[in-house]
Amino acid sequence: MRLIAFLFAAALAVPMLPGQTPVPQHPTSTPYAGDLSIFETPGRAERLHIDRVMDLLNITPGKTVADIGAGGGWFSVLAARRVGPKGAVLAEDINPQYINYIRNRAARENLPNINPILGTPDDPKLPPASVDAILMLKVYHEIAHPEFVLAALHAAMKPGARFGIIDRNGTGADHGLDEKILREEVEHAGFKQVGRYDFTKDDGQDYFLIFEKR
């Protein structure tokens, strides 16, 4: 039985380059594909302290921001208003229906600086060296192959760009992921942690980590 388990684990492992250490393996949650209205509840911005989140990510007028797993564009709209007409928001999602929704929402709310991008589970399709800030809001635990996504995000970041992840502690399969595992995976991909906060939810289960490129 141990030999079978070892062979199964080896089959799941991602090939490594010489000198690399293994990336932790863990379960993931199925990406949400339901009603977008659950992300639009009154008071959500205040509960998440989203203005402080944007302050810590250095999101200011003229910057380019990537919203990874944008859903219905809740954060994209807030970021687009903050960066203004000289800035841009790359609203990425892997669900074509959500991308269409964001496109229509941007037109309806007169925010031409929102650029919807249809990504894939392993590639957010961001242009290289294009973004000043990235936010991944309650999405990381849905990523089955984080090493590929993180490599793409690393390539998309300008020098000095910041990468924020808001998630909650969990097993990976319960729409959360242990903070230590997440941090190890992101640092393994060439990032360094430069900030850690827990103000985005009053029960202390959420964590907000900020990374920069090493």
The 8 nearest C-alpha neighbors of each residue, nearest first, counted from 0:
[[1, 3, 2, 4, 5, 6, 7, 8],
 [0, 2, 4, 3, 5, 6, 7, 8],
 [1, 3, 5, 0, 4, 6, 7, 8],
 [4, 2, 0, 6, 5, 1, 7, 8],
 [5, 3, 1, 7, 2, 6, 8, 0],
 [4, 6, 2, 8, 3, 7, 1, 9],
 [5, 7, 9, 3, 8, 4, 2, 10],
 [8, 6, 4, 10, 9, 5, 3, 11],
 [9, 7, 5, 11, 10, 6, 4, 12],
 [10, 8, 6, 12, 11, 7, 5, 13],
 [9, 11, 7, 8, 12, 6, 13, 5],
 [12, 10, 8, 9, 7, 13, 6, 24],
 [11, 13, 9, 10, 8, 14, 24, 21],
 [12, 14, 15, 11, 10, 22, 21, 9],
 [15, 13, 12, 16, 21, 11, 9, 10],
 [16, 14, 19, 13, 17, 21, 20, 18],
 [15, 17, 19, 18, 14, 20, 13, 21],
 [18, 16, 19, 15, 20, 14, 21, 13],
 [17, 19, 16, 20, 15, 21, 14, 187],
 [20, 18, 17, 16, 15, 21, 187, 22],
 [19, 21, 22, 18, 15, 187, 16, 17],
 [22, 20, 23, 19, 15, 12, 13, 24],
 [21, 23, 184, 24, 20, 187, 146, 183],
 [24, 22, 21, 25, 184, 180, 183, 181],
 [23, 25, 22, 26, 12, 21, 11, 180],
 [24, 26, 171, 27, 23, 170, 172, 180],
 [27, 25, 171, 172, 28, 170, 24, 143],
 [28, 26, 171, 172, 141, 140, 143, 142],
 [29, 27, 172, 141, 174, 140, 171, 30],
 [28, 30, 141, 31, 27, 172, 174, 142],
 [31, 29, 141, 28, 32, 138, 142, 140],
 [30, 32, 33, 29, 141, 70, 28, 34],
 [33, 31, 30, 34, 94, 35, 70, 97],
 [34, 32, 31, 35, 37, 36, 30, 70],
 [33, 35, 36, 37, 32, 38, 31, 71],
 [36, 34, 37, 71, 38, 33, 70, 39],
 [35, 37, 39, 38, 34, 40, 71, 33],
 [38, 36, 35, 39, 40, 34, 33, 71],
 [39, 37, 36, 40, 35, 73, 71, 43],
 [38, 40, 36, 37, 41, 73, 43, 35],
 [39, 41, 43, 38, 37, 42, 36, 44],
 [42, 40, 43, 39, 44, 45, 38, 46],
 [41, 43, 45, 44, 46, 40, 39, 47],
 [44, 42, 46, 45, 41, 40, 47, 39],
 [43, 45, 49, 47, 42, 46, 48, 50],
 [44, 46, 48, 42, 43, 47, 49, 50],
 [45, 47, 43, 48, 44, 42, 199, 200],
 [46, 48, 199, 49, 44, 45, 43, 200],
 [49, 47, 45, 46, 51, 50, 44, 199],
 [48, 50, 52, 47, 44, 51, 53, 45],
 [51, 49, 53, 52, 48, 54, 44, 45],
 [50, 52, 54, 49, 53, 48, 55, 56],
 [53, 51, 49, 55, 50, 54, 56, 48],
 [54, 52, 56, 50, 58, 51, 55, 49],
 [53, 55, 51, 57, 56, 52, 58, 50],
 [56, 54, 52, 57, 53, 51, 58, 209],
 [55, 57, 53, 54, 58, 161, 132, 52],
 [58, 56, 54, 55, 59, 53, 132, 161],
 [59, 57, 53, 56, 54, 62, 132, 82],
 [58, 60, 82, 62, 57, 81, 61, 54],
 [82, 61, 59, 83, 62, 81, 86, 85],
 [86, 60, 62, 85, 82, 59, 83, 63],
 [63, 61, 86, 60, 82, 59, 131, 58],
 [64, 62, 87, 130, 131, 86, 88, 132],
 [63, 65, 88, 132, 130, 133, 131, 89],
 [64, 66, 89, 133, 88, 67, 90, 132],
 [65, 67, 90, 134, 69, 91, 133, 89],
 [68, 66, 91, 135, 69, 65, 134, 92],
 [69, 67, 92, 70, 91, 138, 66, 135],
 [68, 70, 72, 66, 67, 92, 91, 90],
 [71, 69, 72, 97, 68, 92, 35, 73],
 [70, 72, 101, 73, 97, 35, 69, 100],
 [71, 73, 75, 69, 70, 101, 74, 76],
 [74, 72, 75, 76, 71, 39, 77, 38],
 [73, 75, 77, 76, 72, 78, 66, 69],
 [76, 74, 72, 78, 73, 77, 79, 90],
 [75, 77, 79, 74, 78, 73, 72, 80],
 [78, 76, 74, 80, 79, 75, 81, 73],
 [77, 79, 81, 75, 80, 76, 74, 82],
 [80, 78, 76, 82, 81, 77, 88, 75],
 [79, 81, 83, 77, 78, 82, 76, 110],
 [80, 82, 78, 79, 83, 60, 59, 77],
 [60, 83, 81, 86, 61, 59, 79, 62],
 [84, 82, 80, 86, 81, 60, 85, 79],
 [83, 85, 86, 112, 82, 61, 87, 111],
 [86, 84, 61, 83, 87, 82, 60, 62],
 [61, 85, 87, 62, 82, 83, 63, 84],
 [88, 86, 63, 112, 113, 64, 79, 62],
 [87, 89, 64, 113, 65, 63, 79, 90],
 [88, 90, 65, 114, 115, 91, 66, 64],
 [91, 89, 115, 66, 69, 116, 114, 88],
 [92, 90, 116, 67, 69, 68, 117, 115],
 [91, 93, 68, 117, 69, 94, 118, 70],
 [92, 94, 118, 119, 117, 95, 120, 91],
 [93, 95, 97, 96, 92, 98, 117, 32],
 [96, 94, 98, 97, 99, 93, 117, 92],
 [97, 95, 99, 98, 94, 100, 101, 93],
 [96, 98, 100, 94, 99, 95, 70, 71],
 [97, 99, 95, 101, 100, 96, 115, 102],
 [100, 98, 102, 96, 97, 101, 103, 95],
 [99, 101, 97, 103, 98, 102, 104, 96],
 [102, 100, 104, 98, 103, 99, 72, 71],
 [101, 103, 99, 105, 100, 104, 98, 115],
 [104, 102, 106, 100, 101, 105, 107, 99],
 [103, 105, 101, 107, 106, 102, 108, 100],
 [104, 106, 110, 108, 102, 107, 103, 109],
 [105, 107, 109, 103, 104, 108, 110, 102],
 [108, 106, 104, 105, 109, 103, 110, 102],
 [107, 109, 105, 106, 110, 104, 76, 103],
 [110, 108, 106, 107, 105, 111, 104, 112],
 [109, 111, 105, 112, 108, 113, 106, 79],
 [110, 112, 113, 109, 105, 106, 114, 84],
 [111, 113, 87, 110, 84, 88, 114, 79],
 [114, 112, 88, 111, 87, 110, 89, 105],
 [113, 115, 89, 90, 88, 112, 116, 87],
 [116, 114, 90, 91, 98, 89, 102, 113],
 [117, 115, 91, 90, 118, 114, 89, 92],
 [118, 116, 92, 93, 91, 98, 95, 115],
 [117, 119, 123, 93, 124, 92, 122, 116],
 [118, 120, 122, 93, 121, 123, 117, 124],
 [121, 119, 122, 93, 118, 142, 123, 143],
 [120, 122, 148, 119, 147, 144, 123, 145],
 [121, 123, 119, 148, 124, 118, 120, 151],
 [122, 124, 118, 125, 119, 91, 148, 121],
 [125, 123, 118, 122, 126, 116, 117, 119],
 [124, 126, 123, 155, 127, 129, 152, 151],
 [127, 125, 129, 155, 124, 128, 154, 130],
 [126, 128, 155, 129, 154, 125, 156, 151],
 [129, 127, 155, 157, 156, 154, 130, 126],
 [128, 130, 127, 155, 126, 156, 157, 131],
 [131, 129, 63, 156, 132, 64, 157, 155],
 [130, 132, 160, 63, 157, 64, 62, 156],
 [133, 131, 161, 64, 160, 130, 162, 56],
 [134, 132, 65, 162, 64, 163, 66, 161],
 [133, 135, 163, 66, 164, 136, 162, 67],
 [134, 136, 164, 67, 138, 163, 165, 66],
 [135, 137, 165, 138, 164, 134, 166, 68],
 [138, 136, 166, 165, 139, 135, 140, 167],
 [139, 137, 136, 141, 140, 135, 68, 142],
 [138, 140, 141, 142, 137, 135, 166, 164],
 [139, 141, 171, 175, 138, 27, 142, 176],
 [142, 140, 28, 27, 139, 30, 138, 29],
 [143, 141, 139, 140, 145, 144, 27, 120],
 [142, 144, 27, 145, 141, 120, 26, 121],
 [145, 143, 146, 142, 147, 121, 148, 120],
 [144, 146, 148, 147, 142, 149, 143, 121],
 [145, 147, 149, 144, 148, 150, 188, 184],
 [148, 146, 150, 145, 149, 121, 144, 151],
 [147, 149, 145, 151, 121, 122, 150, 146],
 [148, 150, 152, 146, 151, 147, 145, 153],
 [151, 149, 153, 147, 148, 152, 146, 154],
 [152, 150, 148, 154, 149, 153, 155, 122],
 [153, 151, 155, 149, 154, 150, 148, 156],
 [152, 154, 150, 151, 155, 156, 149, 212],
 [153, 155, 151, 152, 127, 156, 128, 150],
 [156, 154, 127, 128, 152, 129, 153, 126],
 [157, 155, 128, 130, 153, 154, 160, 129],
 [156, 158, 128, 160, 130, 131, 129, 159],
 [159, 157, 160, 156, 212, 128, 131, 211],
 [158, 160, 157, 161, 211, 131, 212, 156],
 [161, 159, 131, 132, 157, 158, 156, 211],
 [160, 162, 132, 211, 56, 210, 133, 163],
 [163, 161, 133, 210, 209, 132, 134, 211],
 [164, 162, 209, 134, 208, 133, 135, 210],
 [163, 165, 135, 208, 207, 134, 136, 166],
 [166, 164, 207, 136, 137, 206, 135, 208],
 [167, 165, 137, 205, 206, 175, 164, 136],
 [168, 166, 205, 175, 204, 206, 176, 169],
 [167, 169, 177, 176, 175, 204, 178, 205],
 [168, 170, 175, 176, 177, 171, 173, 167],
 [169, 171, 176, 172, 173, 175, 177, 26],
 [170, 172, 176, 27, 26, 175, 140, 173],
 [171, 173, 28, 27, 26, 170, 174, 175],
 [174, 172, 175, 171, 170, 169, 28, 27],
 [175, 173, 28, 172, 140, 171, 169, 176],
 [174, 176, 169, 167, 168, 171, 173, 140],
 [177, 175, 169, 171, 168, 170, 140, 178],
 [176, 178, 168, 169, 180, 179, 170, 181],
 [177, 179, 181, 180, 168, 182, 176, 206],
 [178, 180, 182, 181, 177, 183, 176, 184],
 [181, 179, 183, 182, 177, 178, 184, 23],
 [180, 182, 178, 184, 183, 179, 185, 177],
 [181, 183, 179, 185, 184, 180, 186, 178],
 [184, 182, 180, 186, 181, 185, 187, 179],
 [185, 183, 187, 181, 182, 186, 22, 180],
 [184, 186, 188, 182, 187, 183, 190, 181],
 [187, 185, 190, 183, 188, 189, 184, 191],
 [186, 188, 184, 185, 189, 183, 190, 22],
 [189, 187, 185, 186, 190, 149, 150, 146],
 [188, 190, 186, 187, 213, 212, 191, 185],
 [191, 189, 212, 186, 213, 211, 188, 210],
 [192, 190, 210, 211, 186, 213, 212, 193],
 [191, 193, 210, 209, 194, 211, 190, 208],
 [192, 194, 210, 209, 191, 211, 195, 208],
 [195, 193, 209, 208, 192, 196, 210, 207],
 [194, 196, 208, 207, 209, 197, 193, 206],
 [197, 195, 207, 198, 206, 208, 194, 199],
 [196, 198, 206, 199, 207, 203, 205, 200],
 [197, 199, 200, 196, 201, 203, 47, 48],
 [200, 198, 47, 197, 48, 205, 46, 201],
 [201, 199, 198, 202, 205, 203, 47, 46],
 [200, 202, 203, 198, 199, 204, 46, 197],
 [203, 201, 204, 200, 205, 199, 198, 197],
 [202, 204, 201, 205, 200, 197, 198, 206],
 [205, 203, 167, 202, 168, 206, 200, 197],
 [206, 204, 167, 166, 203, 200, 197, 199],
 [205, 207, 197, 166, 165, 167, 196, 208],
 [206, 208, 165, 196, 164, 195, 197, 209],
 [209, 207, 195, 164, 163, 194, 206, 196],
 [208, 210, 163, 194, 162, 193, 192, 195],
 [211, 209, 192, 162, 191, 193, 161, 190],
 [210, 212, 161, 191, 190, 162, 160, 213],
 [211, 213, 190, 191, 189, 153, 210, 159],
 [212, 190, 191, 189, 211, 186, 210, 192]]
